[in-house]
Amino acid sequence: MPHTEPEQTAYRAGFACLVGRPNAGKSTLTNTLVGSKVAITSSKPQTTRHTIRGIRTTPSSQLILVDTPGLHRPRSLLGRRLNDLVRDTLLSVDVIGFCLPADQRVGPGDQYIAKDLMDLHRVRKVPVVAIATKADAVSRDRLAEHLMAIDGLGDWDAIIPCSAVRGDQVEEVAELLADHLPQSPQLYPEDQLTDESDLVMIAELVREAALEGIRDELPHSLAVQVEEIVAREDRPERDPLSDVRVNVFVERPSQKAIIIGRGGSRLREVGSQARKGIEELLGHRVYLDLHVKVAKDWQRDPNALDRLGF
């Protein structure tokens, strides 16, 4: 009898979009799937404002994760642009992961997104995997109830609970998403974890630090832009140092006072926290120069939005 080699499974590579309402755990799940921090996380809603791509490469597949802003009923031009960004992204991916946090009841926001996804599924045949995130935050009975509610929202290709914080069923989520990718060679080098530039990642790290411990209404008014990164001259090769100049924009002088804090104490905390992440990203020491500026009602000003990259 002739010897036959075992059949090789074809390699798969492509794009998966994580979508859901604000604070559904999309960024935390992205970071856990990639195995490194590529998206900022916060308890504040609407933390993500860009489609950060995280890349998970295994011997059998390369899953390129697109972490989108949360879909929501917009109250400003910024909100409308963020929703448009999500919908444009959904049209260009191979599979969608619909994140529904187990610690929140399925509500009108989830129904609104589910209808959009089912329409897309019917018209474009894009597969949708429903993911019950934050499964560690509820009892087993509550999780079962949540999964039944998700099942009632639409005709999903699969439904799976997971906890990105504990790592429960994260590998299974990755496999489910990867199963829907097309056969393809790797699209990115094996060791690449994101395709975002250092400028974008630095701005996000500063914004994440600035979001901690501030009032709920302020996150929407906060924007960050990196002005420049300049390597210090005459530094020893073993110990380089870069000057990183960053502007933090708010909409009103009262918000500027909150970010700076009494005697600059709050801004020093923001700088200290952000600098650690920036040094880890760049691989060397930095001097972080933060400035807080007022850009009146920038969320509603198309010119300001364009200048800030929205």
C-alpha positions in Angstrom: 0.0 0.0 0.0 1.5 3.4 -1.0 2.5 5.7 1.8 0.5 9.0 1.8 1.5 12.1 3.6 -1.1 13.6 6.0 -3.1 16.4 4.3 -1.8 19.8 5.3 -4.5 22.3 6.4 -4.3 25.4 4.2 -3.0 28.6 5.9 -5.6 31.3 6.6 -5.1 35.1 6.9 -7.5 38.0 7.0 -9.3 40.7 8.9 -11.7 40.4 11.8 -13.6 43.4 13.2 -14.7 43.5 16.9 -17.8 45.6 17.2 -20.2 46.5 20.0 -21.6 49.3 22.0 -19.2 51.5 24.1 -17.4 49.7 27.0 -18.2 46.2 25.7 -14.6 44.9 26.3 -13.4 45.1 22.7 -10.1 46.7 23.4 -9.3 44.3 26.3 -10.2 41.3 24.1 -8.0 42.7 21.3 -5.0 43.0 23.6 -5.5 39.5 25.1 -5.8 37.9 21.6 -2.7 39.7 20.4 -0.8 39.0 23.6 0.4 42.6 23.8 -1.1 46.0 24.5 -2.1 47.5 21.1 -5.3 49.3 22.1 -5.9 51.5 25.1 -8.5 50.4 27.7 -10.5 52.4 30.2 -13.7 52.1 32.2 -14.9 55.3 30.5 -17.1 54.8 27.4 -15.9 55.8 24.0 -12.3 55.2 24.8 -11.4 53.9 21.3 -11.5 56.5 18.5 -9.3 54.8 15.9 -9.5 51.4 14.2 -6.3 50.0 15.9 -5.1 46.8 14.2 -3.6 44.1 16.3 -2.0 41.1 14.6 -2.1 37.5 16.0 0.1 35.1 14.1 0.0 31.3 14.7 1.4 28.3 12.7 -2.1 27.9 11.1 -3.4 31.5 10.7 -2.8 35.2 10.9 -5.8 37.1 12.4 -5.7 40.8 11.9 -8.0 42.3 14.6 -9.6 45.7 14.0 -10.8 47.2 17.3 -13.4 49.8 16.4 -14.9 52.7 18.4 -18.2 51.7 20.0 -21.3 52.2 17.9 -23.7 54.6 19.6 -26.3 57.2 19.0 -24.1 60.2 18.1 -24.5 63.6 19.8 -21.8 65.5 17.9 -20.0 65.6 14.5 -17.2 63.5 16.1 -19.8 60.8 17.1 -21.2 60.7 13.6 -17.7 60.4 12.1 -16.8 57.6 14.5 -20.0 55.7 13.6 -19.1 56.1 9.9 -15.7 54.8 10.6 -17.1 51.6 12.1 -19.5 51.0 9.3 -16.8 51.5 6.6 -14.7 49.0 8.5 -17.5 46.4 8.6 -17.6 46.5 4.8 -14.0 45.5 4.4 -13.4 42.6 6.9 -13.7 38.8 6.5 -15.5 38.1 9.8 -17.1 40.2 12.6 -17.0 39.5 16.3 -20.0 41.1 18.0 -19.1 41.8 21.7 -21.9 41.9 24.2 -20.7 42.3 27.8 -22.2 39.7 30.2 -22.4 42.2 33.1 -24.9 44.3 31.2 -28.4 43.4 30.0 -28.9 43.2 26.3 -30.6 46.5 25.5 -31.6 48.8 22.7 -28.0 49.6 21.8 -27.3 45.9 21.2 -30.5 45.5 19.2 -29.5 48.5 17.0 -26.1 47.0 16.2 -27.6 43.5 15.8 -30.0 44.7 13.1 -27.1 46.4 11.2 -25.0 43.2 11.4 -27.9 40.9 10.3 -28.5 43.2 7.3 -24.8 43.1 6.4 -24.8 39.3 6.9 -27.7 38.9 4.4 -26.4 41.3 1.8 -22.6 40.8 2.0 -22.6 37.3 3.5 -20.1 38.4 6.2 -20.0 35.8 9.0 -20.7 37.1 12.5 -19.6 35.5 15.7 -21.4 36.7 18.9 -19.0 37.0 21.8 -20.3 37.3 25.4 -17.4 39.3 26.9 -16.7 39.8 30.7 -18.0 36.3 31.5 -16.0 36.3 34.7 -18.1 39.1 36.1 -21.4 37.2 36.4 -22.7 33.9 37.8 -23.1 30.8 35.7 -26.9 31.2 35.7 -26.7 34.9 34.7 -24.3 34.0 31.9 -26.7 31.3 30.6 -29.5 33.9 30.6 -27.2 36.3 28.7 -26.4 33.7 26.0 -30.1 33.0 25.5 -30.7 36.8 25.1 -27.9 37.0 22.5 -29.3 34.0 20.6 -32.6 35.9 20.3 -31.0 38.9 18.7 -30.1 37.3 15.4 -28.9 34.3 13.4 -25.2 34.2 14.4 -22.6 31.9 13.0 -21.6 31.0 16.5 -22.1 32.3 20.1 -19.3 32.0 22.6 -18.6 33.4 26.1 -15.1 34.5 27.2 -13.2 36.4 29.8 -10.3 38.4 28.4 -9.2 39.3 31.9 -8.9 35.7 33.0 -8.1 34.3 29.6 -11.1 32.0 29.6 -12.0 30.7 26.1 -9.9 33.4 24.4 -8.1 30.7 22.3 -11.5 29.3 21.3 -12.6 32.8 20.2 -9.5 33.2 18.1 -10.0 29.8 16.5 -13.7 30.6 15.7 -12.7 33.9 14.0 -9.8 32.3 12.2 -12.0 29.6 10.8 -13.9 32.2 8.7 -10.7 33.7 7.2 -9.9 33.1 3.5 -7.0 30.8 2.5 -4.0 33.1 2.2 -0.3 33.4 3.1 0.7 35.7 6.0 -0.1 39.4 5.3 2.3 40.8 7.9 5.7 39.7 9.2 5.5 37.1 11.9 6.8 39.3 14.7 4.6 42.4 13.9 1.9 43.0 16.5 0.2 46.2 15.1 0.4 48.4 12.0 -0.2 51.6 13.9 2.6 54.2 13.8 4.5 55.2 17.0 2.8 58.7 16.8 -0.7 57.2 17.0 0.3 54.7 19.8 2.0 57.5 21.9 -1.1 59.7 21.5 -3.3 56.9 22.7 -1.0 56.1 25.7 -1.2 59.8 26.8 -5.0 59.8 26.3 -5.4 56.6 28.3 -3.4 58.1 31.2 -5.4 61.3 31.1 -8.7 59.4 31.2 -8.0 57.8 34.5 -9.9 59.3 37.5 -11.7 62.1 35.7 -15.4 62.8 35.5 -17.6 61.0 33.0 -18.3 64.0 30.8 -14.7 64.9 30.1 -13.5 61.8 28.1 -15.5 63.0 25.1 -13.8 66.4 25.2 -10.3 65.0 25.3 -8.0 64.7 22.2 -4.3 64.2 22.0 -1.8 65.0 19.3 1.9 64.3 19.2 3.8 67.4 18.0 7.2 65.8 17.5 9.7 63.2 18.6 13.3 64.4 18.6 16.3 62.3 19.5 18.7 64.1 21.8 22.1 64.6 20.2 25.4 63.6 21.8 23.8 60.7 23.8 25.7 57.5 24.2 24.5 54.7 21.9 23.7 52.5 24.9 21.5 55.1 26.5 19.5 57.1 23.9 17.0 59.7 25.0 14.1 61.3 23.0 12.1 64.5 23.6 8.4 63.7 23.0 6.2 66.8 22.8 2.5 66.2 23.1 -0.6 68.5 23.1 -3.7 67.5 25.0 -6.8 69.4 23.8 -10.0 70.1 25.7 -13.0 72.2 24.9 -13.3 74.6 27.8 -10.9 76.3 30.3 -12.6 74.5 33.2 -11.6 71.2 31.7 -8.1 72.4 31.3 -8.0 73.0 35.0 -9.2 69.5 35.7 -6.4 67.9 33.6 -3.7 70.1 35.1 -4.9 69.7 38.7 -3.9 71.8 41.7 -0.3 73.0 41.2 0.1 70.8 38.1 -0.2 67.6 40.3 -2.7 65.8 38.0 -0.7 66.6 34.8 2.5 65.2 36.5 0.6 61.9 37.2 -0.6 61.7 33.6 2.9 62.3 32.4 4.5 59.8 34.7 2.0 57.0 33.7 2.2 57.7 30.0 6.0 58.0 30.0 6.3 54.4 31.2 4.2 53.1 28.3 6.0 55.3 25.7 9.4 54.1 26.9 8.3 50.5 26.6 7.0 51.2 23.1 10.1 53.0 21.9 12.6 50.9 23.8 14.5 53.8 25.4 14.1 56.7 27.8 12.1 59.7 26.9 11.5 63.2 28.2 7.7 63.8 27.9 6.7 67.4 27.4 2.9 67.7 27.9 0.9 70.9 27.1 -2.9 71.3 27.7 -4.7 73.5 25.3 -8.3 74.7 24.8 -9.8 74.1 21.3 -13.4 75.4 21.8 -16.1 72.8 20.8 -13.6 70.8 18.7 -16.0 67.9 18.6 -18.4 69.9 16.5 -15.9 71.8 14.4 -15.1 70.0 11.1 -11.8 71.9 10.6 -10.7 71.1 14.1 -11.7 67.4 13.6 -9.6 67.3 10.4 -6.6 68.8 12.2 -6.9 66.2 15.0 -7.1 63.3 12.6 -10.8 62.5 12.8 
